Every structure is written in structure tokens, then in C-alpha cells.
Amino acid sequence: QLPSWFNEGFAQYFETSEHTAFLFDAKKSTFLSSALLQKDYSKLIDSASARQSYLNALYMIRTLNFGYPNTEPLHQIVGQLPKNLNNNSDLLLTPLGISFLDLYEDSKIKWQESFSFNAN
């Protein structure tokens, strides 16, 4: 089973017609916790948290795809999916040599930088 953040962010990314780095700016909101982003989104009761989870997941996929020096990181991940992933984000990211926490922190920083830039 794929981690929720990857599954939902990946699906949203490929639903868009244009695959650019960031089609949207960070909203006036905080980036959710790493623990919440790894939960099953279908079990989120609060609709605001659910919306924010989906938005943050897409932001993480875009950070992953455009924020790291690897060529075609999404293809690398999908091409090397382990059979028994068991919702393990770190195992999913192994082909890229990064951890989930690395990606989470990079995404959160980009989110905050985008918000700060747009606030000026």
C-alpha cells in the first residue's frame, strides 16, 4: 500500500493538464504535521484538514519532482516500488536517497517561502 500523501498527491499531479513546478501559491495556512500527512485521508473527519492534506500532498509531489537533482524522480520511485511497501514513506523514497522527513521539511520550507513571497 502506498503512503496516502504519495498516492493522493501523485493522482492530483497527473490529473492536472500542465505539469509545472507549482501551479498554485501557498495559501494562508500552516503546513500540516508529518504525522497527519501520513494518515489515511479517507479517515480524516474534519473537512478542512482533509482539504489541507490533499493540497499539502500535491505540494510534496511537486517539491519531490522539481526540488531534487535526480532526473525524473517520480519515474524512479514508481519503477522501483518494493512489493511490501506497507505504507512506509521512507522505503518509498529509498531510490532517491532521501527520507520522508527530508521531503516533508523541504516542502514545508517551500510552502512558507511561497507564502512569504506572495505576502509582499
Salt bridges, closest charged atoms under 4 A:
GLU72 OE1 - HIS75 ND1 3.56
